[in-house]
Amino acid sequence: MADSEQSGAAQASRLGNMSAVDFREKLRQLSEDVARVRFRPACTFASENALSCIGQLTEIAGAVAILRSSPLERYERDARAAAKHLAMSPAAYIAGGKLVLGQDLSKARF
C-alpha cells in the first residue's frame, strides 16, 4: 500500500471513530482552512501588485513622492506595511498550489 493510501486509510479510520459533533467540527475546520488557503494567495498577489504600482508612481512623481505632505508617500508606507504582514507571504502560493493539485495540506503553513 502506498504512503498516500495508508495516510488516507488512517484518516478514514480516525473519522470513523469520531462522534457526529466531532465530525461536524472537523468539516468546519477543513472548510475554514481551504478558504484561508484560497484567500491568502489572492492577498499576496494584490499586495505585490500594489507595491509594484506604487513603485512606478513614485518613480514617475520623483522627489515630490517622498514629502510628508504627499498622499502618495502615505499610500506607499501603508502598502509596504501590509506587505510585511504574515498573511502576505510568498509561502501562500505554495499552499495554494498544493490545494489546487490536491496535495496534502497538513504540513502547509497558512
C-alpha positions as CSV (number, residue, x, y, z in Angstrom):
1,M,0.0,0.0,0.0
2,A,1.4,3.4,-0.9
3,D,2.1,6.1,1.7
4,S,-0.8,8.2,0.5
5,E,-3.2,5.2,0.6
6,Q,-2.0,4.4,4.2
7,S,-2.5,8.0,5.1
8,G,-6.0,8.1,3.6
9,A,-6.9,4.8,5.4
10,A,-5.6,6.2,8.7
11,Q,-7.6,9.4,8.3
12,A,-10.8,7.4,7.4
13,S,-10.3,5.3,10.4
14,R,-9.9,8.3,12.7
15,L,-13.0,9.9,11.1
16,G,-15.0,6.7,11.6
17,N,-14.3,6.8,15.3
18,M,-15.5,10.4,15.7
19,S,-18.8,11.4,17.1
20,A,-21.2,13.4,14.9
21,V,-20.3,16.6,16.8
22,D,-16.6,16.0,16.3
23,F,-17.1,15.1,12.7
24,R,-19.0,18.4,12.0
25,E,-16.3,20.3,13.8
26,K,-13.6,18.7,11.7
27,L,-15.5,19.5,8.5
28,R,-15.9,23.1,9.7
29,Q,-12.2,23.4,10.4
30,L,-11.3,21.9,7.0
31,S,-13.6,24.4,5.1
32,E,-12.0,27.3,7.1
33,D,-8.5,26.0,6.1
34,V,-9.5,25.7,2.5
35,A,-11.0,29.2,2.5
36,R,-7.8,30.6,4.1
37,V,-5.6,28.8,1.6
38,R,-7.5,30.3,-1.3
39,F,-7.7,33.8,0.2
40,R,-4.1,34.3,1.2
41,P,-2.5,33.9,-2.3
42,A,-5.0,36.4,-3.6
43,C,-4.0,38.8,-0.8
44,T,-0.3,38.2,-1.6
45,F,-0.8,38.8,-5.3
46,A,-2.8,42.0,-4.6
47,S,-0.1,43.3,-2.2
48,E,2.7,42.6,-4.6
49,N,0.8,44.4,-7.4
50,A,0.0,47.3,-5.2
51,L,3.7,47.7,-4.3
52,S,4.7,47.5,-8.0
53,C,2.2,50.1,-9.0
54,I,3.1,52.5,-6.2
55,G,6.8,51.9,-7.0
56,Q,6.1,53.0,-10.6
57,L,4.1,56.0,-9.4
58,T,6.7,57.2,-7.0
59,E,9.4,56.8,-9.7
60,I,7.3,59.0,-12.1
61,A,6.5,61.5,-9.4
62,G,10.1,61.9,-8.4
63,A,11.1,63.7,-5.2
64,V,7.6,65.1,-4.5
65,A,6.6,61.5,-3.7
66,I,8.7,61.4,-0.5
67,L,7.3,64.6,1.0
68,R,5.2,64.0,4.1
69,S,2.5,66.3,2.6
70,S,2.2,63.9,-0.4
71,P,-0.7,61.4,-0.2
72,L,1.5,59.1,-2.4
73,E,4.0,58.9,0.5
74,R,1.3,57.7,2.8
75,Y,0.0,55.1,0.3
76,E,3.4,53.7,-0.1
77,R,4.0,53.3,3.6
78,D,0.6,51.7,4.0
79,A,1.2,49.2,1.2
80,R,4.7,48.3,2.4
81,A,3.3,47.8,6.0
82,A,0.6,45.5,4.6
83,A,3.1,43.5,2.5
84,K,5.1,42.7,5.7
85,H,2.0,41.0,7.2
86,L,2.4,37.3,7.7
87,A,-0.7,36.6,5.5
88,M,1.1,38.3,2.6
89,S,3.8,35.7,2.4
90,P,5.0,34.0,-0.8
91,A,4.5,30.7,1.1
92,A,0.8,31.3,0.5
93,Y,1.5,30.5,-3.2
94,I,2.9,27.1,-2.2
95,A,-0.1,26.2,0.0
96,G,-2.5,27.4,-2.8
97,G,-0.7,25.3,-5.3
98,K,-0.9,22.3,-3.1
99,L,-4.7,22.8,-2.7
100,V,-5.2,23.1,-6.5
101,L,-3.1,20.0,-7.1
102,G,-4.9,18.0,-4.4
103,Q,-1.8,17.5,-2.3
104,D,-1.7,17.2,1.5
105,L,-2.1,20.5,3.3
106,S,-1.4,19.1,6.8
107,K,2.2,20.5,6.8
108,A,1.4,23.7,4.9
109,R,1.9,26.9,6.9
110,F,-1.1,29.2,6.4
